[in-house]
Amino acid sequence: MFGLHKRKSKETREKKRHSVVQEAYSTGGYEIKIGNAQHQGRRDYQEDSFGISDTNSEFIRDKGVLAILADGMGGLSNGKAVSEHVISSLLAWFRDPSTVCRFGQDIKNAVTAVNAQICDIYCRDGNVNSGSTVIATLIKDGVMHWLAVGDSRIYLKRGARMYQVNEDHDFLNQLLDDVITSGDSPAAAFSNPQKDSLVGCIGKPDLDCFDYSKRGLPLCNGDKIVLCSDGVYNALSTDEINSFLSAEPMIAAENIKNAVLKKHYSGQDNLTVIVISINQ
């Protein structure tokens, strides 16, 4: 277990990368709309990165739509460089004509290769000197495949309810696993000062924390998918995020961002959100 802490800032300024103008895309008989929003919060640097794969119709028909979000770890060096490397490398892998990506396992293999690159560049002494989370969703032929490393989150809104798809790779979940087997009270786990420390991230040489879909999740008409960094869900509850998802994805993403900023938290982290809607 290792603790990763993100830098605080005296300034607030917005910086967007890989920005997507909302359009409708078709794959497998479904219409997909994508929106996103990003803000630096009150940190010294914007260390979140995100990207969407090529959105021309032929590419989507052949490969689908890949959305990726990476939250560079501000408590370590080169957080932004690592998160950008993760995004650019995975997008290049997905665009490569030789790449065939059908399952979460395929994404896992690509992320494993990217992690090896990051470790070779930044972590040659075997220690976690630089790091990033990563979450990715691939939507193709009406099915969502996904992968997560770290504590960024993927949510699925179906009907009136919203569900977290992936598990947080933090120390709290390990403590709660121990509670289940021991029968002890969970109060000590939630009060542990290290509960938010990550137990897995990109940049960890012996990375074994992968959460990914084995077969994929069939999507339904009206589903909404949300990818976000912890700067979003630490500020807004699941119900609050859900309340914005009736709007079009770009408007929903902007409203989520604005709702976070209206909290006026003194230590507000970088925040990034991607919203995807599925309609037949």
Buried (B, 14 or more C-beta within 10 A) or exposed (E): EBEBEBBBBEEEEEEBBBEBEBEEBEBBEBEBBBBBBBBBBBBEBBBBBBBBBEBEEEBBBEBBBBBBBBBBBBBBEBBBBBBBBBBBBBBEBBEEEEEEBBBBBBBBBBBEEBBEEBBEBBBEEEBBBBBBBBBBBBBBBBBBBBBBBBBBBBBBBBEEEBEEBBEBBBBBBBBEEEBEEEEEEEEEBEEEEEBBBBBBBBBBBEBEBBBBBEEBBEBEEEBBBBBBBBBBBBBBEBEBBBBBBEBBBBBBBBBBBEBBBEEEBEEBBBBBBBBBBBEE
